[in-house]
């Protein structure tokens, strides 16, 4: 199986994998068409690969599309497991909506900018000044109840299974659990309720690569988000487990004996033609 990767750092150990710089994609269309699959394209490449070149990609299209925006992600989670989503209000950033959310959300609450990661774009709203500063930075209001926790879980999902995870202990300055914001990663038992929630969401939504952020309030799990691209900083051996799980998963779904897929475009003397 011959694969093309657009992220060499995540695929260093993969066999028969060739790297192409994302910005040079259109200089290597023949090689892309001939490949059995494409690994870790950037978000802006996905539509061209899927619909232009008819290529299969990893992570899955759902992992890209759902994982790109917290608003769309939350709405998907609510459709599958509304009981596991913290109370959330999503609305346009208008004066009327901002006032309504302020009146409805008990203090403190959390506000997020829809397209952000690594703890950036997440704000603890404790007073009106916090709220006004947040409103000045976002086109969409995303307000969520504050959960009484001092740690959460990062659970890593690959293919159709959980491959590992760890606890993230709140940073010294409080509020943030992200390692990139000063949180501490610790190994520990993954609660069965949290693992079951990740399985439920990932399988239902066709997500095949994600780091899920799960909070436990007593024995009840809540999902915050998942990150399609995630780090495993401070967790020895976890990235190696992820790499092995990806290779095993791809070998099971991308084989030389696959049934014929969509018609692939081929070059002809006058441009593009179709070949069955």
Backbone as CSV, one residue per row, in Angstrom:
resi,resn,N_x,N_y,N_z,CA_x,CA_y,CA_z,C_x,C_y,C_z
1,UNK,0.848,-1.184,0.000,0.000,0.000,0.000,0.889,1.243,0.000
2,UNK,0.741,2.088,-1.006,1.539,3.294,-1.132,0.732,4.498,-0.674
3,UNK,1.285,5.257,0.272,0.575,6.373,0.858,1.338,7.673,0.637
4,UNK,0.603,8.765,0.564,1.182,10.101,0.531,0.842,10.777,1.856
5,UNK,1.823,11.427,2.474,1.575,12.185,3.689,1.849,13.660,3.458
6,UNK,1.047,14.501,4.076,1.299,15.931,4.069,1.816,16.408,5.421
7,UNK,2.070,15.483,6.343,2.594,15.814,7.670,3.678,14.802,8.021
8,UNK,4.935,15.087,7.688,5.992,14.089,7.887,6.252,13.772,9.349
9,UNK,6.014,14.713,10.239,6.336,14.498,11.651,5.389,13.491,12.296
10,UNK,4.171,13.351,11.770,3.227,12.386,12.319,3.328,11.023,11.639
11,UNK,4.146,10.917,10.630,4.195,9.663,9.866,5.626,9.174,9.651
12,UNK,6.529,9.559,10.531,7.936,9.197,10.363,8.151,7.692,10.325
13,UNK,7.384,6.944,11.095,7.621,5.503,11.220,6.809,4.678,10.226
14,UNK,6.011,5.321,9.364,5.116,4.573,8.490,5.859,4.058,7.260
15,UNK,5.591,2.812,6.910,6.220,2.213,5.734,5.550,2.700,4.458
16,UNK,6.313,2.756,3.373,5.818,3.094,2.030,4.976,4.373,2.043
17,UNK,5.539,5.391,2.680,4.859,6.674,2.783,5.765,7.757,2.229
18,UNK,5.239,8.549,1.324,6.001,9.596,0.649,5.455,10.961,1.067
19,UNK,6.349,11.883,1.355,5.962,13.217,1.807,5.909,14.195,0.640
20,UNK,4.840,14.983,0.616,4.706,16.103,-0.323,4.342,17.336,0.497
21,UNK,5.021,18.429,0.234,4.662,19.671,0.907,3.253,20.086,0.490
22,UNK,2.405,20.443,1.444,1.024,20.798,1.100,0.920,21.864,0.021
23,UNK,1.757,22.890,0.092,1.668,23.982,-0.879,2.085,23.577,-2.285
24,UNK,2.723,22.392,-2.418,3.133,21.890,-3.736,2.191,20.800,-4.249
25,UNK,1.055,20.682,-3.630,0.092,19.637,-3.971,-0.202,19.571,-5.468
26,UNK,-0.482,20.692,-6.097,-0.880,20.687,-7.512,0.273,20.396,-8.456
27,UNK,1.503,20.388,-7.947,2.649,19.996,-8.774,2.821,18.483,-8.833
28,UNK,2.052,17.749,-8.030,2.246,16.302,-7.921,0.917,15.562,-8.032
29,UNK,0.037,16.023,-8.899,-1.286,15.410,-9.000,-1.204,13.953,-9.437
30,UNK,-0.297,13.624,-10.341,-0.181,12.230,-10.795,0.172,11.303,-9.630
31,UNK,1.076,11.743,-8.778,1.479,10.918,-7.640,0.326,10.785,-6.642
32,UNK,-0.428,11.847,-6.467,-1.581,11.776,-5.570,-2.638,10.810,-6.100
33,UNK,-2.902,10.876,-7.392,-3.900,9.992,-7.990,-3.479,8.530,-7.871
34,UNK,-2.180,8.268,-8.019,-1.695,6.890,-7.973,-1.637,6.322,-6.564
35,UNK,-1.647,7.160,-5.563,-1.507,6.694,-4.176,-2.747,5.937,-3.724
36,UNK,-2.552,5.037,-2.784,-3.664,4.286,-2.215,-4.444,5.097,-1.190
37,UNK,-3.829,6.127,-0.654,-4.516,6.968,0.320,-3.651,8.145,0.700
38,UNK,-4.269,9.146,1.312,-3.590,10.383,1.681,-3.683,10.558,3.186
39,UNK,-2.551,10.865,3.817,-2.495,11.015,5.263,-2.325,12.478,5.667
40,UNK,-3.089,12.901,6.638,-2.956,14.178,7.313,-2.848,15.385,6.372
41,UNK,-3.787,15.515,5.435,-3.806,16.764,4.673,-4.198,17.925,5.576
42,UNK,-3.891,19.133,5.145,-4.378,20.302,5.849,-5.842,20.536,5.479
43,UNK,-6.519,21.275,6.332,-7.967,21.429,6.137,-8.305,21.996,4.768
44,UNK,-7.520,22.941,4.279,-7.835,23.580,2.994,-7.666,22.639,1.809
45,UNK,-7.008,21.506,2.005,-6.798,20.539,0.927,-7.927,19.523,0.801
46,UNK,-8.746,19.396,1.822,-9.648,18.251,1.919,-10.625,18.172,0.755
47,UNK,-11.295,19.240,0.420,-12.304,19.182,-0.643,-11.690,18.827,-1.993
48,UNK,-10.512,19.376,-2.280,-9.858,19.054,-3.553,-9.485,17.575,-3.621
49,UNK,-9.020,17.027,-2.508,-8.641,15.610,-2.485,-9.866,14.701,-2.575
50,UNK,-10.903,15.035,-1.822,-12.098,14.182,-1.792,-12.903,14.264,-3.071
51,UNK,-13.184,15.473,-3.503,-14.147,15.667,-4.591,-13.485,15.948,-5.928
52,UNK,-12.272,16.503,-5.897,-11.558,16.715,-7.137,-10.815,15.469,-7.587
53,UNK,-9.983,14.929,-6.710,-9.158,13.766,-7.052,-9.774,12.437,-6.627
54,UNK,-10.901,12.482,-5.925,-11.604,11.261,-5.495,-10.719,10.364,-4.628
55,UNK,-9.946,10.973,-3.732,-9.040,10.212,-2.887,-9.647,9.957,-1.515
56,UNK,-9.254,8.854,-0.915,-9.613,8.599,0.468,-8.515,9.206,1.347
57,UNK,-8.920,9.734,2.485,-7.996,10.450,3.349,-8.098,9.918,4.782
58,UNK,-7.024,10.139,5.515,-7.002,9.889,6.943,-6.352,11.091,7.612
59,UNK,-6.958,11.609,8.674,-8.224,11.271,9.311,-9.423,11.404,8.374
60,UNK,-10.543,10.855,8.813,-11.742,10.788,7.993,-12.295,12.175,7.700
61,UNK,-13.082,12.310,6.625,-13.740,13.597,6.358,-14.525,14.114,7.556
62,UNK,-15.233,13.235,8.255,-15.993,13.672,9.422,-15.078,14.249,10.493
63,UNK,-13.904,13.659,10.666,-12.963,14.181,11.655,-12.558,15.608,11.324
64,UNK,-12.394,15.881,10.017,-12.043,17.241,9.592,-13.215,18.199,9.748
65,UNK,-14.349,17.851,9.170,-15.462,18.793,9.101,-16.066,19.083,10.479
66,UNK,-16.261,18.041,11.269,-16.844,18.236,12.601,-15.832,18.881,13.538
67,UNK,-14.569,18.500,13.398,-13.548,19.003,14.304,-13.068,20.400,14.023
68,UNK,-13.532,21.009,12.940,-13.008,22.309,12.520,-13.635,23.482,13.266
69,UNK,-14.779,23.261,13.883,-15.544,24.381,14.426,-16.298,23.915,15.672
70,UNK,-16.112,24.585,16.799,-16.749,24.154,18.045,-18.273,24.208,17.971
71,UNK,-18.809,25.147,17.194,-20.260,25.239,17.067,-20.813,23.988,16.402
72,UNK,-20.246,23.622,15.251,-20.718,22.433,14.545,-20.468,21.175,15.370
73,UNK,-19.333,21.134,16.048,-19.007,19.985,16.886,-20.035,19.806,18.002
74,UNK,-20.335,20.891,18.685,-21.285,20.816,19.797,-22.662,20.393,19.309
75,UNK,-23.083,20.912,18.175,-24.394,20.524,17.643,-24.425,19.049,17.291
76,UNK,-23.328,18.515,16.778,-23.263,17.077,16.506,-23.337,16.281,17.805
77,UNK,-22.572,16.695,18.811,-22.608,16.010,20.097,-24.021,16.033,20.691
78,UNK,-24.684,17.173,20.590,-26.036,17.285,21.141,-27.015,16.356,20.437
79,UNK,-26.785,16.099,19.150,-27.688,15.212,18.411,-27.510,13.754,18.801
80,UNK,-26.334,13.407,19.341,-26.029,12.023,19.703,-26.179,11.785,21.204
81,UNK,-25.697,12.745,21.998,-25.637,12.538,23.447,-25.866,13.856,24.162
82,UNK,-27.060,14.397,24.048,-27.357,15.707,24.637,-27.124,15.720,26.141
83,UNK,-27.337,14.585,26.792,-27.164,14.513,28.242,-25.709,14.622,28.664
84,UNK,-24.792,14.466,27.727,-23.367,14.505,28.044,-22.696,15.796,27.584
85,UNK,-23.477,16.783,27.176,-22.947,18.077,26.757,-23.307,19.111,27.825
86,UNK,-22.326,19.842,28.364,-22.676,20.903,29.308,-23.686,21.865,28.671
87,UNK,-24.550,22.456,29.497,-25.544,23.387,28.985,-24.846,24.488,28.199
88,UNK,-25.247,24.647,26.941,-24.553,25.545,26.021,-25.563,26.401,25.271
89,UNK,-25.241,27.682,25.119,-26.034,28.589,24.295,-25.158,29.080,23.153
90,UNK,-25.644,28.901,21.927,-24.935,29.354,20.727,-25.845,30.339,20.001
91,UNK,-25.305,31.497,19.658,-26.140,32.499,19.008,-25.244,33.475,18.254
92,UNK,-25.864,34.263,17.382,-25.135,35.338,16.713,-24.723,36.385,17.739
93,UNK,-23.603,37.031,17.483,-23.125,38.053,18.401,-23.824,39.380,18.089
94,UNK,-25.043,39.498,18.592,-25.810,40.734,18.469,-26.077,41.284,19.865
95,UNK,-26.355,42.572,20.001,-26.639,43.121,21.338,-27.785,42.402,22.045
96,UNK,-28.841,42.049,21.296,-29.985,41.367,21.906,-29.574,39.995,22.428
97,UNK,-28.861,39.213,21.589,-28.452,37.870,21.997,-27.466,37.929,23.160
98,UNK,-26.540,38.870,23.108,-25.556,38.998,24.177,-26.233,39.284,25.514
99,UNK,-27.255,40.136,25.501,-27.960,40.458,26.735,-28.754,39.261,27.245
100,UNK,-29.359,38.530,26.312,-30.144,37.355,26.699,-29.243,36.286,27.332
101,UNK,-28.079,36.040,26.714,-27.157,35.044,27.265,-26.667,35.487,28.635
102,UNK,-26.342,36.743,28.769,-25.881,37.261,30.061,-26.937,37.053,31.147
103,UNK,-28.183,37.243,30.787,-29.264,37.063,31.762,-29.494,35.597,32.099
104,UNK,-29.299,34.707,31.096,-29.634,33.298,31.286,-28.532,32.479,31.945
105,UNK,-27.275,32.832,31.708,-26.157,32.026,32.202,-25.767,32.430,33.618
106,UNK,-25.841,31.513,34.580,-25.374,31.842,35.933,-23.857,32.013,35.951
107,UNK,-23.387,32.960,36.743,-21.954,33.201,36.894,-21.347,32.209,37.879
108,UNK,-20.074,31.816,37.667,-19.298,32.089,36.458,-19.730,31.141,35.343
109,UNK,-19.413,31.501,34.101,-19.619,30.583,32.991,-18.450,30.692,32.028
110,UNK,-18.422,29.813,31.064,-17.311,29.726,30.117,-17.785,30.220,28.763
111,UNK,-16.952,30.995,28.092,-17.246,31.455,26.732,-16.078,31.082,25.826
112,UNK,-16.406,30.672,24.611,-15.382,30.169,23.705,-15.497,30.834,22.338
113,UNK,-14.355,30.978,21.688,-14.319,31.379,20.288,-14.351,30.099,19.461
114,UNK,-15.277,29.986,18.489,-15.539,28.683,17.851,-14.341,27.990,17.219
115,UNK,-13.428,28.721,16.605,-12.300,28.062,15.945,-11.028,28.403,16.700
116,UNK,-10.721,27.575,17.689,-9.528,27.761,18.510,-9.155,26.422,19.096
117,UNK,-7.922,26.321,19.607,-7.454,25.057,20.184,-6.378,25.351,21.220
118,UNK,-5.922,24.304,21.901,-4.849,24.372,22.890,-5.174,25.350,24.017
119,UNK,-6.463,25.505,24.306,-6.862,26.390,25.388,-7.001,27.843,24.997
120,UNK,-6.565,28.189,23.780,-6.749,29.557,23.318,-8.225,29.783,22.989
121,UNK,-8.673,30.999,23.134,-10.063,31.307,22.806,-11.072,30.776,23.800
122,UNK,-10.626,30.455,25.013,-11.525,29.983,26.074,-11.428,30.957,27.243
123,UNK,-12.577,31.466,27.688,-12.586,32.527,28.689,-13.507,32.165,29.847
124,UNK,-13.046,32.450,31.047,-13.890,32.324,32.224,-14.569,33.671,32.449
125,UNK,-15.889,33.673,32.406,-16.656,34.905,32.546,-17.152,35.011,33.983
126,UNK,-16.604,35.980,34.711,-16.971,36.169,36.107,-17.709,37.482,36.359
127,UNK,-17.639,38.401,35.384,-18.300,39.688,35.562,-18.586,40.310,34.197
128,UNK,-19.223,41.449,34.224,-19.648,42.093,32.981,-18.450,42.521,32.128
129,UNK,-17.377,42.927,32.757,-16.186,43.319,32.000,-15.612,42.133,31.225
130,UNK,-15.562,40.957,31.865,-15.106,39.743,31.169,-15.978,39.474,29.953
131,UNK,-17.278,39.632,30.123,-18.229,39.354,29.055,-18.035,40.319,27.884
132,UNK,-17.857,41.573,28.182,-17.678,42.560,27.115,-16.373,42.342,26.360
133,UNK,-15.321,41.960,27.072,-14.048,41.679,26.396,-14.193,40.484,25.460
134,UNK,-14.903,39.461,25.907,-15.137,38.301,25.042,-15.944,38.688,23.811
135,UNK,-17.010,39.422,23.993,-17.886,39.806,22.872,-17.123,40.581,21.803
136,UNK,-16.119,41.332,22.202,-15.342,42.121,21.247,-14.422,41.260,20.379
137,UNK,-14.290,39.976,20.734,-13.325,39.114,20.039,-13.956,38.031,19.173
138,UNK,-15.271,37.862,19.229,-15.874,36.704,18.559,-17.048,37.104,17.673
139,UNK,-17.201,36.462,16.522,-18.370,36.732,15.681,-19.605,35.958,16.124
140,UNK,-19.380,34.910,16.916,-20.466,34.036,17.357,-20.372,33.867,18.867
141,UNK,-21.503,33.919,19.527,-21.534,33.675,20.970,-21.602,32.170,21.227
142,UNK,-20.678,31.693,22.027,-20.662,30.294,22.472,-20.451,30.327,23.976
143,UNK,-21.521,30.165,24.720,-21.476,30.242,26.181,-21.860,28.892,26.766
144,UNK,-21.136,28.478,27.797,-21.315,27.130,28.339,-21.227,27.169,29.857
145,UNK,-22.029,26.318,30.490,-21.999,26.267,31.955,-20.610,25.891,32.452
146,UNK,-20.274,26.401,33.599,-19.006,26.096,34.248,-19.179,24.847,35.105
147,UNK,-18.344,23.854,34.862,-18.420,22.615,35.635,-17.455,22.673,36.810
148,UNK,-17.843,22.155,37.974,-17.005,22.215,39.172,-15.926,21.124,39.168
149,UNK,-14.880,21.328,38.373,-13.823,20.326,38.246,-12.460,21.002,38.394
150,UNK,-11.459,20.220,38.790,-10.094,20.733,38.819,-9.182,19.888,37.926
151,UNK,-9.792,19.048,37.087,-9.048,18.204,36.153,-10.034,17.667,35.119
152,UNK,-9.495,17.250,33.984,-10.319,16.551,33.009,-9.484,15.466,32.351
153,UNK,-10.065,14.811,31.374,-9.418,13.684,30.710,-9.153,14.007,29.248
154,UNK,-8.020,13.583,28.759,-7.775,13.518,27.320,-7.780,12.036,26.944
155,UNK,-8.758,11.641,26.151,-8.883,10.252,25.728,-8.624,10.182,24.232
156,UNK,-7.684,9.343,23.840,-7.204,9.272,22.460,-7.912,8.150,21.729
157,UNK,-8.498,8.512,20.605,-9.273,7.584,19.777,-8.617,7.451,18.408
158,UNK,-8.408,6.211,17.961,-7.864,5.949,16.631,-8.643,4.813,15.995
159,UNK,-9.063,5.019,14.761,-9.805,3.977,14.063,-11.156,3.783,14.690
160,UNK,-11.302,2.659,15.377,-12.566,2.338,16.046,-12.350,1.952,17.501
161,UNK,-11.310,2.537,18.117,-11.019,2.156,19.494,-10.286,3.260,20.252
162,UNK,-10.414,3.217,21.563,-9.595,4.039,22.443,-8.227,3.385,22.572
163,UNK,-7.170,4.168,22.359,-5.825,3.600,22.450,-5.069,4.096,23.680
164,UNK,-5.639,5.022,24.426,-4.975,5.503,25.622,-5.591,6.805,26.094
165,UNK,-4.985,7.353,27.120,-5.474,8.613,27.647,-4.786,8.954,28.944
166,UNK,-5.119,10.118,29.469,-4.508,10.578,30.698,-5.357,11.688,31.302
167,UNK,-5.057,11.990,32.553,-5.711,13.082,33.258,-4.919,14.365,33.038
168,UNK,-5.618,15.478,32.958,-4.974,16.789,32.868,-5.373,17.600,34.112
169,UNK,-4.376,17.889,34.947,-4.619,18.569,36.217,-4.537,20.076,35.998
170,UNK,-5.438,20.792,36.628,-5.561,22.231,36.421,-4.246,22.965,36.683
171,UNK,-3.986,23.989,35.847,-2.792,24.811,35.991,-2.822,25.575,37.313
172,UNK,-1.649,26.032,37.754,-1.547,26.731,39.039,-2.418,27.976,39.076
173,UNK,-2.542,28.678,37.932,-3.358,29.888,37.914,-4.845,29.577,37.875
174,UNK,-5.199,28.285,37.802,-6.594,27.889,37.806,-7.230,27.870,36.432
175,UNK,-8.397,27.269,36.338,-9.281,27.218,35.179,-8.770,26.322,34.054
176,UNK,-7.571,26.572,33.522,-7.097,25.815,32.366,-6.515,24.469,32.778
177,UNK,-6.941,23.417,32.040,-6.370,22.087,32.226,-5.413,21.711,31.100
178,UNK,-5.426,22.456,29.987,-4.579,22.148,28.852,-3.104,22.181,29.248
179,UNK,-2.349,21.181,28.780,-0.913,21.142,29.062,-0.236,22.381,28.504
180,UNK,-0.697,22.854,27.341,-0.109,24.041,26.722,-0.356,25.306,27.535
181,UNK,-1.305,25.260,28.473,-1.621,26.403,29.327,-1.121,26.210,30.764
182,UNK,-0.257,25.217,30.956,0.305,25.012,32.286,-0.288,23.853,33.061
183,UNK,-1.272,23.164,32.492,-1.826,21.993,33.146,-0.810,20.856,33.193
184,UNK,-1.015,19.927,34.108,-0.095,18.806,34.272,-0.752,17.512,33.826
185,UNK,-0.024,16.730,33.030,-0.527,15.445,32.562,-0.140,14.353,33.549
186,UNK,-1.098,13.505,33.893,-0.846,12.395,34.811,-1.535,11.141,34.307
187,UNK,-0.812,10.033,34.399,-1.425,8.759,34.069,-2.392,8.366,35.174
188,UNK,-3.407,7.627,34.809,-4.380,7.167,35.791,-5.426,6.312,35.118
189,UNK,-6.275,5.733,35.897,-7.339,4.889,35.354,-8.338,5.750,34.599
190,UNK,-8.694,5.317,33.398,-9.707,6.009,32.610,-11.080,5.496,33.039
191,UNK,-11.952,6.364,33.526,-13.271,5.895,33.962,-14.031,5.228,32.822
192,UNK,-14.686,4.132,33.128,-15.393,3.391,32.084,-16.499,4.240,31.465
193,UNK,-17.095,5.138,32.254,-18.156,5.994,31.720,-17.607,6.951,30.668
194,UNK,-16.392,7.467,30.896,-15.773,8.382,29.936,-15.395,7.652,28.652
195,UNK,-14.823,6.461,28.808,-14.454,5.671,27.627,-15.697,5.321,26.806
196,UNK,-16.766,4.940,27.483,-18.004,4.583,26.781,-18.578,5.779,26.027
197,UNK,-18.468,6.977,26.597,-18.966,8.177,25.918,-18.158,8.459,24.660
198,UNK,-16.838,8.354,24.742,-15.994,8.570,23.562,-16.342,7.564,22.475
199,UNK,-16.496,6.308,22.834,-16.870,5.280,21.853,-18.205,5.625,21.200
200,UNK,-19.155,6.036,22.004,-20.495,6.376,21.495,-20.428,7.512,20.477
201,UNK,-19.697,8.566,20.807,-19.615,9.730,19.930,-18.813,9.442,18.669
202,UNK,-17.638,8.845,18.835,-16.752,8.637,17.690,-17.355,7.681,16.669
203,UNK,-17.939,6.602,17.140,-18.523,5.633,16.208,-19.749,6.217,15.506
204,UNK,-20.565,6.956,16.235,-21.770,7.531,15.637,-21.440,8.590,14.600
205,UNK,-20.348,9.324,14.812,-20.017,10.462,13.948,-18.923,10.152,12.930
206,UNK,-18.456,8.907,12.879,-17.407,8.493,11.921,-16.090,9.231,12.134
207,UNK,-15.788,9.539,13.363,-14.493,10.129,13.705,-13.489,9.001,13.892
208,UNK,-12.335,9.083,13.237,-11.358,7.999,13.372,-9.996,8.461,13.892
209,UNK,-9.888,9.728,14.280,-8.640,10.216,14.870,-8.966,11.462,15.679
210,UNK,-8.864,11.355,16.992,-9.195,12.516,17.809,-8.774,12.354,19.248
211,UNK,-8.418,13.481,19.848,-8.195,13.535,21.274,-9.411,14.181,21.920
212,UNK,-10.199,13.398,22.643,-11.448,13.863,23.241,-11.189,14.405,24.640
213,UNK,-11.744,15.578,24.918,-11.630,16.188,26.237,-12.924,15.938,27.007
214,UNK,-12.799,15.170,28.082,-13.949,14.704,28.849,-13.793,15.121,30.308
215,UNK,-14.853,15.667,30.870,-14.882,16.000,32.298,-15.733,14.977,33.034
216,UNK,-15.334,14.683,34.249,-16.125,13.805,35.100,-16.664,14.623,36.273
217,UNK,-17.989,14.652,36.409,-18.637,15.247,37.563,-19.286,14.098,38.315
218,UNK,-18.617,13.654,39.362,-19.000,12.395,39.981,-18.727,11.269,39.005
219,UNK,-19.741,10.469,38.733,-19.595,9.388,37.758,-20.186,9.754,36.396
220,UNK,-20.545,11.011,36.223,-21.187,11.429,34.977,-20.171,12.107,34.059
221,UNK,-19.989,11.600,32.832,-19.036,12.219,31.913,-19.693,13.325,31.087
222,UNK,-18.907,14.363,30.812,-19.322,15.446,29.926,-18.247,15.642,28.862
223,UNK,-18.664,15.863,27.632,-17.709,16.103,26.560,-17.590,17.597,26.303
224,UNK,-16.355,18.084,26.246,-16.114,19.467,25.857,-15.912,19.572,24.340
225,UNK,-14.969,18.792,23.833,-14.621,18.862,22.415,-13.703,17.701,22.069
226,UNK,-13.397,17.584,20.775,-12.296,16.719,20.381,-11.394,17.508,19.445
227,UNK,-10.128,17.144,19.454,-9.142,17.763,18.578,-8.672,16.744,17.564
228,UNK,-8.850,17.081,16.277,-8.409,16.163,15.222,-6.892,15.994,15.250
229,UNK,-6.167,17.061,15.486,-4.723,17.004,15.653,-4.429,17.315,17.116
230,UNK,-3.790,16.398,17.788,-3.584,16.531,19.230,-2.172,16.091,19.583
231,UNK,-1.662,16.631,20.660,-0.348,16.244,21.146,-0.456,15.266,22.293
232,UNK,0.637,14.568,22.526,0.699,13.624,23.648,1.894,13.962,24.537
233,UNK,2.106,15.261,24.725,3.247,15.755,25.487,3.231,15.201,26.910
234,UNK,4.378,14.669,27.316,4.506,14.207,28.695,3.990,12.809,28.948
235,UNK,3.502,12.127,27.922,2.987,10.773,28.088,3.875,9.785,27.333
236,UNK,4.912,9.267,27.960,5.849,8.375,27.273,5.148,7.167,26.658
237,UNK,5.461,6.917,25.401,4.955,5.729,24.724,3.594,5.876,24.082
238,UNK,2.852,6.937,24.416,1.496,7.048,23.870,1.511,7.313,22.374
239,UNK,2.421,8.161,21.891,2.463,8.439,20.463,2.814,7.185,19.670
240,UNK,3.681,6.352,20.223,4.021,5.099,19.545,2.800,4.187,19.445
241,UNK,1.982,4.158,20.497,0.746,3.378,20.455,-0.203,3.930,19.401
242,UNK,-0.283,5.255,19.307,-1.132,5.883,18.293,-0.653,5.508,16.901
243,UNK,0.653,5.578,16.658,1.203,5.248,15.338,0.872,3.815,14.950
244,UNK,1.062,2.885,15.887,0.773,1.484,15.585,-0.719,1.282,15.316
245,UNK,-1.554,1.967,16.085,-2.999,1.822,15.891,-3.428,2.371,14.530
246,UNK,-2.825,3.481,14.099,-3.157,4.042,12.789,-2.771,3.067,11.680
247,UNK,-1.568,2.534,11.754,-1.119,1.611,10.705,-2.000,0.368,10.651
248,UNK,-2.346,-0.176,11.811,-3.221,-1.351,11.842,-4.593,-1.022,11.271
249,UNK,-5.127,0.117,11.642,-6.453,0.532,11.160,-6.447,0.735,9.645
250,UNK,-5.442,1.440,9.129,-5.401,1.693,7.688,-5.214,0.393,6.903
251,UNK,-4.415,-0.514,7.453,-4.236,-1.800,6.778,-5.542,-2.580,6.704
252,UNK,-6.436,-2.336,7.649,-7.708,-3.065,7.669,-8.761,-2.455,6.749
253,UNK,-8.628,-1.159,6.442,-9.664,-0.507,5.626,-9.174,-0.108,4.237
254,UNK,-7.853,0.015,4.056,-7.294,0.379,2.749,-6.433,-0.783,2.274
255,UNK,-7.006,-1.672,1.508,-6.277,-2.833,1.018,-6.272,-2.830,-0.500
256,UNK,-5.369,-3.589,-1.068,-5.292,-3.697,-2.524,-6.507,-4.397,-3.105
257,UNK,-7.297,-5.053,-2.249,-8.469,-5.781,-2.731,-9.772,-5.008,-2.518
258,UNK,-9.646,-3.709,-2.257,-10.849,-2.907,-2.076,-11.741,-2.968,-3.295
259,UNK,-13.030,-2.866,-3.058,-13.966,-2.739,-4.170,-13.695,-1.442,-4.906
260,UNK,-13.981,-1.384,-6.225,-13.747,-0.143,-6.954,-14.485,1.020,-6.311
261,UNK,-13.784,2.142,-6.197,-14.369,3.335,-5.606,-14.840,4.298,-6.672
262,UNK,-14.908,5.576,-6.356,-15.331,6.562,-7.344,-14.403,6.570,-8.542
263,UNK,-14.928,7.000,-9.682,-14.110,7.110,-10.881,-12.992,8.110,-10.634
264,UNK,-11.751,7.724,-10.944,-10.620,8.595,-10.727,-10.310,9.401,-11.984
265,UNK,-10.007,10.705,-11.832,-9.614,11.476,-13.007,-8.230,11.066,-13.475
266,UNK,-8.020,11.044,-14.792,-6.730,10.709,-15.388,-6.361,11.786,-16.392
267,UNK,-5.059,11.993,-16.560,-4.618,12.969,-17.552,-4.809,12.410,-18.961
268,UNK,-5.219,13.269,-19.861,-5.259,12.924,-21.282,-4.493,13.982,-22.037
269,UNK,-4.355,13.829,-23.333,-3.589,14.761,-24.131,-4.148,16.161,-24.107
270,UNK,-5.449,16.296,-23.874,-6.079,17.618,-23.907,-6.505,18.089,-22.522
271,UNK,-6.030,17.431,-21.475,-6.407,17.849,-20.124,-6.809,16.662,-19.303
272,UNK,-8.022,16.666,-18.771,-8.488,15.584,-17.889,-9.524,14.730,-18.595
273,UNK,-9.462,13.456,-18.319,-10.485,12.535,-18.798,-10.827,11.604,-17.649
274,UNK,-11.805,10.732,-17.844,-12.180,9.787,-16.803,-11.798,8.393,-17.216
275,UNK,-11.339,7.621,-16.215,-10.983,6.224,-16.467,-11.720,5.366,-15.466
276,UNK,-12.367,4.332,-15.914,-13.079,3.477,-14.995,-12.162,2.497,-14.328
